[in-house]
Amino acid sequence: MTMAERAVPSRVVAAERVASETGFKKSCLREVGRLLRLTAAAKPNGVIAESGTGSGVGTAWLHSGLGADARLVTVERDEELARRAAGVFADDTRVSVLTGDWRLLEQHAPFDVFFCDGGGKRDDPRRVVEMLAPGGLLVLDDFTPSSHWPPRFEGDVDELRLFYLTHPALDATEVLTTPVSSAVVAARRV
């Protein structure tokens, strides 16, 4: 077993197994997962949220950084995936897996960390920003790195990425997660 393999939390492995068993192919990358663990650990008493649970891989990474007094709420539209992901966290009352539209998260806002991987990121980015607590951290992954400003994707200005990177309520940056993928990480101004 390599050092990198030992560093993967057991719940991540369990959630990856759920992804394999269900044929779910959109789990977060381990490189993004380590970023998620860091953001959750930075808010030890925080309310942590995730839009787009999938099989629970991102949730498990967030959980690996979760403080004893923190809460983690995640939402998934697919009933079977939500049920299977909830099973990974059944023994931890700090974790709630909701089934339905991403807007179910609104009743738990504001968030100290929001991994917006599913609904909201594209369809209501203004609301995503509004759901952050002052000083709250936002993580958005699955971007393709761009060496241009403004950032471009497939030859056009990437308006979505530009929205988050230039939003007046956010201090934001883009970080490489792999040579071919990046994430926007932002903090809501106090």
Residue pairs with C-beta under 8 A, 6 or more apart in sequence:
4 30
7 34
8 30
9 37
9 60
9 61
9 63
9 64
11 56
11 60
11 63
11 64
11 88
11 89
12 30
12 33
12 57
12 60
12 61
12 64
14 56
14 60
14 88
15 27
15 55
15 56
15 57
15 59
15 60
15 85
15 88
16 27
16 55
16 57
18 24
18 55
18 56
18 81
18 84
18 85
18 87
18 88
19 25
19 27
19 54
19 55
19 57
21 84
22 55
22 80
22 81
22 84
24 54
24 55
24 81
26 54
27 54
27 55
27 57
27 58
28 36
28 54
28 57
28 58
28 61
28 117
28 141
29 141
29 177
29 178
29 181
31 177
31 178
31 181
32 58
32 61
32 139
32 141
32 177
32 181
32 183
33 57
33 58
33 60
33 61
33 64
34 61
35 139
35 175
35 177
35 183
35 185
36 58
36 61
36 62
36 65
36 115
36 139
37 61
37 62
37 64
37 65
38 65
39 62
39 65
39 113
39 115
39 137
39 139
39 185
40 46
40 48
40 61
40 62
40 63
40 64
40 65
40 66
40 67
40 70
40 72
40 113
41 65
41 66
41 67
42 65
42 113
42 137
43 67
43 70
43 112
43 113
43 136
43 137
44 67
44 68
44 69
44 70
45 67
45 69
45 70
46 67
46 70
46 71
46 111
46 112
46 113
47 70
47 71
47 73
47 108
47 109
47 110
47 111
47 112
47 113
47 133
48 62
48 66
48 70
48 71
48 72
48 73
48 111
48 112
48 113
48 114
48 115
49 72
49 73
49 74
49 105
49 108
49 109
49 111
49 113
49 114
49 115
49 131
50 58
50 59
50 62
50 72
50 73
50 74
50 75
50 114
50 115
50 116
50 117
50 118
51 74
51 75
51 102
51 105
51 114
51 115
51 116
51 117
51 118
51 119
51 120
51 121
52 58
52 75
52 76
52 102
52 116
52 117
52 118
52 119
53 59
53 74
53 75
53 76
53 81
53 82
53 85
53 97
53 118
54 76
54 81
54 85
54 117
54 118
55 81
55 84
55 85
56 74
56 84
56 85
56 86
56 88
56 89
56 97
58 74
58 115
58 117
59 72
59 74
59 85
59 88
59 89
59 95
59 97
60 88
60 89
62 72
62 74
62 113
62 115
63 72
63 89
63 92
63 95
66 72
66 94
66 95
70 94
70 112
71 94
71 95
71 96
71 108
72 94
72 95
72 96
73 95
73 96
73 98
73 105
73 108
74 85
74 95
74 96
74 97
74 98
75 82
75 97
75 98
75 99
75 100
75 101
75 102
75 104
75 105
75 118
75 119
76 82
76 85
76 97
76 98
76 99
76 118
77 99
77 100
77 101
77 102
77 118
77 119
79 99
82 97
82 98
82 99
83 99
85 97
86 97
89 95
89 97
96 108
98 104
98 105
101 119
102 118
102 119
102 120
103 119
103 120
105 111
105 120
105 131
106 127
106 131
109 130
109 131
109 133
110 131
110 132
110 133
110 134
110 136
111 131
111 132
111 133
111 136
112 133
112 135
112 136
112 137
113 136
113 137
113 138
113 139
114 128
114 131
114 132
114 136
114 137
114 138
114 139
115 139
115 141
116 128
116 138
116 139
116 140
117 140
117 141
117 142
120 127
120 128
121 128
121 140
121 160
122 160
125 160
125 163
125 164
128 138
129 138
129 164
129 167
129 169
129 170
129 188
132 138
132 188
133 188
134 188
134 189
134 190
135 187
135 188
135 190
136 187
136 188
137 185
137 186
137 187
138 164
138 170
138 172
138 184
138 185
138 186
138 187
138 188
139 183
139 184
139 185
140 164
140 183
140 184
140 185
140 186
141 177
141 181
141 182
141 183
142 181
142 183
143 151
143 153
143 158
143 161
143 174
143 181
143 182
143 183
143 184
144 153
144 180
144 181
144 182
145 174
145 176
145 179
145 180
145 181
145 182
146 152
146 153
146 158
146 161
150 157
150 158
150 162
151 157
151 158
151 161
151 162
151 165
151 174
152 158
153 161
161 174
161 184
164 170
164 172
164 184
164 186
165 172
165 173
165 174
165 184
165 186
166 172
167 186
169 188
169 189
170 186
170 187
170 188
170 189
171 186
171 187
171 189
172 184
172 185
172 186
172 187
173 184
173 185
173 186
174 182
174 183
174 184
174 185
175 182
175 183
175 185
176 182
177 183
